[in-house]
Amino acid sequence: MIASLAGIALQIIVTVAAPDTITVRQPASLTVRAVVRGPVAPTIHPPRFAPLNGFRVEESTRVDGGSQAIVEHRYLVVAERPGVVVLPPIEANVGPMMGRSAPIRLTIINAPAIQVPAVVSRSR
């Protein structure tokens, strides 16, 4: 959405950085970034991670001399089973103005099998 505040065109840009593939029961990092022109930092709405487990581990806000405000949230997500998950768009707002990311597609794979060394398997 594009709106104006005191004659300044505003648009919230929301992006998500995440790996394409994650491994079952291994934490993966997902970073959400919201940028808006102007002195007011956007608010990032908590993502809906289901069926994954996710929680925020870091948050930063930067306002560059009133010309631009940037908010970043970093999350850790964990999957319990393999498959493909599409997370819905993540939203951020400044007042009534809203921005959305694209949906996030994650492929979840099983962890590789751990090979038992021959010496250990012979001792059994």
TORMI-157629 format. One record per residue: residue number from 1; z, y, x of N, C-alpha, C in turn. Coordinates in pm, 1 decimal. Layout:
<atoms>
- resi,n.Z,n.Y,n.X,ca.Z,ca.Y,ca.X,c.Z,c.Y,c.X
- NUM,Z,Y,X,Z,Y,X,Z,Y,X
...
</atoms>
This chain:
<atoms>
- resi,n.Z,n.Y,n.X,ca.Z,ca.Y,ca.X,c.Z,c.Y,c.X
- 1,0.0,-117.8,84.3,0.0,0.0,0.0,0.0,123.8,88.6
- 2,-74.8,224.0,50.0,-75.5,351.4,121.2,-20.6,456.7,25.9
- 3,75.9,533.5,75.2,136.1,640.2,-4.1,144.3,763.4,84.6
- 4,193.4,873.9,30.8,209.9,992.3,115.5,348.8,1050.2,94.7
- 5,399.4,1108.4,200.9,529.5,1172.3,198.8,511.7,1303.9,272.5
- 6,528.5,1413.7,204.1,512.1,1546.5,263.3,377.0,1559.3,332.6
- 7,271.0,1507.4,268.2,136.8,1522.6,320.9,99.4,1426.4,432.4
- 8,188.7,1332.2,465.7,159.7,1235.1,571.0,123.5,1102.8,504.7
- 9,9.2,1047.3,541.1,-29.9,916.7,486.0,58.2,809.1,547.5
- 10,115.4,725.8,463.8,205.6,620.1,510.1,148.9,483.3,472.7
- 11,161.7,390.9,563.7,125.7,252.5,537.3,220.3,165.2,617.4
- 12,277.4,64.9,552.9,364.6,-28.8,622.8,279.3,-146.7,665.9
- 13,283.5,-176.1,794.4,210.8,-290.4,847.7,314.2,-395.7,885.9
- 14,302.1,-514.2,825.7,396.0,-623.0,850.8,319.7,-736.9,916.6
- 15,365.5,-777.6,1034.3,302.3,-889.4,1106.1,407.4,-993.6,1139.4
- 16,360.7,-1117.4,1156.9,449.7,-1228.3,1191.5,390.4,-1301.5,1311.4
- 17,473.3,-1323.7,1412.0,432.6,-1402.9,1528.8,510.3,-1533.9,1523.6
- 18,437.0,-1643.8,1518.0,500.0,-1776.9,1510.2,405.3,-1877.8,1573.9
- 19,460.4,-1986.8,1625.8,371.8,-2091.5,1678.4,296.4,-2157.8,1563.7
- 20,178.1,-2209.7,1590.9,102.1,-2282.3,1488.7,165.9,-2416.9,1457.9
- 21,228.1,-2477.1,1561.6,285.9,-2611.0,1549.7,430.0,-2608.4,1596.9
- 22,518.2,-2671.0,1518.2,657.5,-2686.6,1560.8,695.3,-2834.4,1549.6
- 23,802.3,-2871.0,1618.0,847.0,-3010.0,1623.7,970.3,-3029.5,1535.9
- 24,974.1,-3142.0,1464.8,1087.8,-3175.6,1378.6,1218.1,-3164.0,1458.1
- 25,1316.3,-3101.1,1398.5,1452.2,-3082.8,1451.3,1459.2,-3005.0,1583.2
- 26,1353.6,-2930.1,1615.5,1354.7,-2842.9,1734.1,1339.7,-2698.4,1686.3
- 27,1433.5,-2610.0,1720.5,1423.1,-2470.7,1674.8,1295.2,-2405.4,1726.7
- 28,1233.6,-2325.8,1641.4,1115.7,-2247.5,1678.2,1141.0,-2102.5,1640.4
- 29,1088.6,-2010.8,1719.9,1109.6,-1869.3,1696.9,997.2,-1810.0,1612.7
- 30,1035.4,-1723.4,1519.5,941.9,-1654.3,1431.7,983.6,-1506.9,1434.4
- 31,891.3,-1416.8,1470.8,924.1,-1274.5,1480.5,846.6,-1196.1,1375.2
- 32,919.5,-1117.4,1297.0,860.8,-1032.3,1193.3,870.2,-888.2,1243.3
- 33,758.5,-817.4,1234.7,754.7,-677.9,1279.8,698.4,-591.6,1167.7
- 34,769.9,-483.5,1135.7,724.1,-387.9,1034.7,713.3,-251.1,1100.7
- 35,596.6,-188.1,1085.0,570.2,-58.7,1147.4,525.4,39.0,1039.4
- 36,578.4,161.6,1045.6,536.9,266.5,952.5,529.1,398.7,1028.8
- 37,434.5,479.8,993.8,424.0,613.0,1052.4,527.0,701.5,984.4
- 38,608.7,768.6,1063.0,712.0,855.3,1008.2,848.8,821.8,1063.6
- 39,949.7,898.7,1025.2,1082.9,885.6,1083.0,1175.5,785.2,1014.6
- 40,1131.2,724.2,904.1,1219.2,633.5,829.4,1182.0,489.2,858.6
- 41,1279.5,412.3,907.8,1254.7,272.5,942.9,1239.6,187.7,816.8
- 42,1143.0,95.4,816.2,1127.2,6.9,701.2,1239.8,-96.6,694.7
- 43,1259.8,-150.6,576.5,1355.3,-259.1,555.5,1275.6,-388.4,539.3
- 44,1305.6,-487.9,622.5,1240.0,-618.6,611.9,1322.5,-704.9,517.5
- 45,1257.6,-758.2,415.0,1326.9,-844.3,319.4,1340.9,-985.2,378.5
- 46,1454.5,-1050.6,354.8,1474.2,-1184.4,410.7,1362.4,-1280.1,367.2
- 47,1301.3,-1348.0,462.8,1194.0,-1442.9,428.8,1247.2,-1562.9,351.0
- 48,1157.5,-1625.7,274.8,1189.6,-1751.5,205.7,1134.4,-1863.0,293.2
- 49,1224.1,-1934.7,359.4,1183.1,-2036.7,455.7,1169.5,-2176.8,396.7
- 50,1217.0,-2200.6,274.7,1215.5,-2336.2,218.7,1075.6,-2396.6,230.2
- 51,1064.5,-2519.8,272.3,1166.3,-2622.5,293.6,1227.1,-2623.0,434.1
- 52,1199.9,-2520.7,514.8,1260.0,-2512.4,647.6,1398.0,-2448.3,637.8
- 53,1478.1,-2468.8,740.9,1603.9,-2396.3,754.2,1576.0,-2280.4,848.7
- 54,1620.8,-2162.1,814.5,1595.8,-2046.4,900.2,1708.4,-1946.7,892.8
- 55,1731.4,-1878.0,1005.3,1832.0,-1772.7,1006.7,1794.3,-1667.8,1111.1
- 56,1836.3,-1544.1,1082.7,1805.4,-1432.9,1173.6,1897.3,-1438.4,1294.1
- 57,1839.3,-1420.4,1412.9,1918.9,-1423.5,1535.5,1915.9,-1290.6,1610.4
- 58,1821.6,-1202.5,1572.0,1810.0,-1075.9,1643.6,1742.8,-972.3,1554.0
- 59,1783.9,-846.3,1570.6,1724.1,-736.8,1493.7,1717.8,-613.8,1582.4
- 60,1605.3,-543.7,1577.5,1595.6,-418.5,1654.1,1521.1,-314.8,1570.7
- 61,1558.8,-187.5,1590.9,1494.7,-75.7,1522.3,1466.0,31.7,1626.4
- 62,1343.8,86.9,1618.5,1306.1,193.3,1711.0,1230.7,300.7,1632.4
- 63,1272.3,426.4,1650.7,1201.7,539.5,1590.5,1151.1,624.3,1706.3
- 64,1019.2,637.8,1716.7,956.5,710.6,1826.6,937.7,856.9,1790.9
- 65,1040.0,937.3,1812.8,1030.9,1080.6,1791.7,988.4,1123.2,1652.7
- 66,1010.9,1038.6,1553.8,975.4,1072.5,1417.2,830.7,1042.5,1381.6
- 67,749.8,999.5,1481.6,608.9,972.3,1451.5,586.5,829.8,1402.9
- 68,674.7,738.9,1441.6,657.9,598.3,1405.1,793.1,527.2,1408.0
- 69,814.4,439.1,1311.9,936.9,359.0,1307.8,897.5,211.8,1310.1
- 70,968.0,134.0,1393.0,938.1,-7.9,1409.9,1066.8,-87.2,1392.7
- 71,1061.0,-190.9,1309.9,1174.4,-282.2,1293.0,1125.2,-422.6,1325.0
- 72,1202.9,-495.5,1405.4,1170.4,-635.2,1435.4,1290.4,-723.1,1404.8
- 73,1263.6,-835.4,1341.6,1365.2,-938.3,1318.1,1312.9,-1066.6,1381.0
- 74,1400.1,-1134.4,1453.5,1362.0,-1264.8,1508.8,1446.0,-1371.1,1439.4
- 75,1378.3,-1475.8,1396.6,1441.8,-1586.5,1324.8,1420.6,-1715.8,1401.5
- 76,1514.2,-1808.1,1385.5,1494.3,-1945.2,1430.7,1475.0,-2030.4,1306.7
- 77,1373.1,-2115.1,1309.1,1347.5,-2206.1,1197.2,1351.1,-2348.9,1249.5
- 78,1395.3,-2439.7,1163.1,1403.8,-2581.8,1197.7,1349.5,-2662.3,1080.3
- 79,1263.3,-2757.9,1111.4,1206.9,-2846.7,1008.7,1275.5,-2982.2,1017.2
- 80,1293.0,-3045.4,902.0,1356.9,-3177.2,896.3,1256.6,-3292.1,889.5
- 81,1130.8,-3261.6,853.2,1029.4,-3368.6,843.4,891.5,-3311.0,875.2
- 82,801.7,-3398.3,919.4,667.1,-3351.8,954.7,586.0,-3315.0,831.4
- 83,478.9,-3239.3,853.6,389.3,-3199.3,745.3,337.2,-3058.7,769.9
- 84,278.6,-3001.4,669.0,228.0,-2864.3,675.5,308.5,-2780.3,577.2
- 85,353.6,-2665.6,623.6,430.9,-2573.8,540.1,360.4,-2438.1,542.2
- 86,344.2,-2378.7,425.4,290.7,-2242.4,416.5,402.8,-2154.2,362.7
- 87,451.1,-2064.7,448.5,555.4,-1971.6,406.2,490.0,-1853.5,335.3
- 88,551.8,-1803.6,229.5,492.3,-1691.4,156.2,494.2,-1563.9,242.0
- 89,414.4,-1464.2,202.2,414.6,-1337.4,276.2,555.9,-1279.6,285.9
- 90,582.0,-1214.7,398.4,710.5,-1148.5,419.4,689.7,-1000.5,388.2
- 91,785.1,-942.3,317.2,771.3,-804.9,269.3,866.6,-709.7,341.0
- 92,822.0,-584.4,350.9,906.0,-476.3,402.5,877.2,-352.7,317.3
- 93,976.7,-265.0,308.0,954.4,-144.6,228.8,1023.6,-24.1,289.8
- 94,971.8,93.1,250.6,1035.7,222.9,272.1,1031.4,287.7,134.9
- 95,1147.2,297.8,71.0,1150.4,349.3,-66.0,1063.0,262.1,-154.6
- 96,974.6,322.0,-235.3,891.1,241.7,-325.1,768.2,181.7,-256.3
- 97,741.2,222.2,-132.3,623.8,173.5,-60.5,652.5,34.3,-2.5
- 98,558.5,-58.7,-24.5,578.1,-198.3,16.1,462.5,-243.1,105.2
- 99,494.9,-324.5,205.3,393.8,-388.4,289.3,421.2,-537.4,293.0
- 100,315.9,-618.0,312.0,330.8,-764.5,314.8,252.2,-822.3,431.4
- 101,308.3,-927.0,489.9,235.8,-1001.7,593.0,140.3,-1098.6,525.1
- 102,58.4,-1161.4,603.0,-20.7,-1273.2,552.3,73.0,-1394.3,540.8
- 103,38.4,-1494.8,458.1,118.6,-1617.5,455.5,117.4,-1681.7,594.8
- 104,220.5,-1757.9,626.1,233.0,-1821.5,756.6,218.5,-1972.5,739.4
- 105,120.4,-2029.9,808.0,95.9,-2174.7,800.3,150.4,-2239.9,926.7
- 106,241.5,-2335.6,908.4,301.6,-2408.0,1020.2,272.7,-2557.1,1006.0
- 107,230.1,-2618.2,1114.0,214.1,-2763.6,1117.4,336.0,-2820.1,1188.5
- 108,402.4,-2913.6,1123.4,525.5,-2970.5,1178.1,495.8,-3113.9,1220.8
- 109,528.4,-3144.2,1346.6,501.0,-3277.0,1401.5,631.9,-3345.2,1440.1
- 110,628.0,-3477.7,1445.5,743.1,-3554.0,1495.0,755.2,-3533.0,1645.0
- 111,877.8,-3543.6,1693.0,900.3,-3536.3,1837.4,838.8,-3660.6,1901.3
- 112,782.5,-3646.8,2021.2,726.1,-3763.9,2087.6,836.1,-3867.2,2114.5
- 113,797.4,-3994.0,2109.5,893.2,-4101.6,2136.9,939.5,-4091.1,2282.0
- 114,1066.8,-4117.7,2301.6,1123.2,-4113.9,2436.6,1110.1,-4252.5,2497.2
- 115,1042.0,-4257.5,2609.2,1023.5,-4385.1,2678.0,1153.1,-4423.9,2748.5
- 116,1195.6,-4547.7,2730.0,1314.2,-4598.4,2798.1,1268.4,-4651.1,2933.3
- 117,1328.0,-4602.8,3042.1,1287.9,-4651.6,3174.1,1301.6,-4803.6,3183.6
- 118,1211.4,-4867.8,3257.0,1210.8,-5013.4,3270.0,1342.5,-5067.3,3322.0
- 119,1407.1,-4996.5,3413.5,1534.8,-5042.5,3469.4,1639.9,-5051.5,3359.0
- 120,1644.8,-4951.5,3269.5,1742.8,-4952.2,3161.3,1710.7,-5063.4,3060.7
- 121,1584.1,-5082.1,3026.8,1550.6,-5183.5,2927.6,1575.7,-5323.6,2981.6
- 122,1564.2,-5346.6,3112.3,1591.6,-5479.9,3169.3,1740.1,-5507.9,3177.5
- 123,1823.6,-5405.6,3181.2,1967.2,-5427.7,3193.9,2029.5,-5472.8,3062.5
- 124,1955.7,-5466.4,2955.3,2010.8,-5502.7,2824.8,2007.3,-5648.0,2811.6
</atoms>
